[in-house]
Amino acid sequence: MITIRDIDHVVLRIRDLDRVAAFYIDVLGARWEKQQAAIGLYQLRIGNSLIDLVPVDGELGRAGGAAPGREGRNVDHVCFRVLPWDGEAVLAHLAGHGIQGEIVSRYGADGDGPSIYLSDPEGNSLELKGPPWAPVPGSATPTSIGDQTK
């Protein structure tokens, strides 16, 4: 069985990064968490979760097809936090329902950790996210926008 704790993050495909980011920051109180401009991924922290903004003209955005509108989707995927995390058990559970997946390390609201992508019957993309990997002694994890080591 899979036990969902909460939503880790939501990914929104957008046309105007400045306008959308300003809304989430100014209206809802989000703050910048991480920017990966090279691939077109901009992450805002809101509460314990992240809102990922993906401009449709960036590398990730182009992979999602048409821009948001009548024929295009705004939401790329919804990510559910799974605790306790047993990746092999999750994969076996999914396989029992005819769903294949793989565990990949991805960044989420609590840092890098295990992640599995899948789709629902309507083709909506979902992510099952485990807790962050255990920290490596003596290492630092950059989290600020000004840190260019990401």
JOGIMO-V938353 format. One record per backbone hydrogen bond with DSSP energy under -1.0 kcal/mol. NH is the residue of the N-H (numbers start at 1). CO is the residue of the C=O. Records with the same first field share a line. If there is no record, write none. Layout:
NH: CO, CO
This chain:
5: 81
8: 79
10: 50
11: 77
12: 52
13: 74
14: 54
20: 16
21: 17
22: 18
23: 19
24: 20
25: 21
26: 22
27: 23
28: 23
30: 24
31: 45
33: 43
34: 43
36: 41
39: 36
40: 36
41: 36
42: 53
43: 34
44: 51
45: 31
46: 49
49: 46
50: 8
51: 44
52: 10
53: 42
54: 12
56: 14
58: 55
60: 39
62: 58
63: 59
64: 61
65: 62
69: 72
76: 11
78: 125
79: 9
80: 127
81: 6
82: 129
83: 3
90: 86
91: 87
92: 88
93: 89
94: 90
95: 91
96: 92
97: 94
98: 95
99: 94
104: 115
106: 113
108: 111
111: 108
113: 106
115: 104
116: 128
118: 126
120: 124
123: 120
126: 118
127: 78
128: 116
129: 80
130: 114
133: 112
139: 136
147: 144
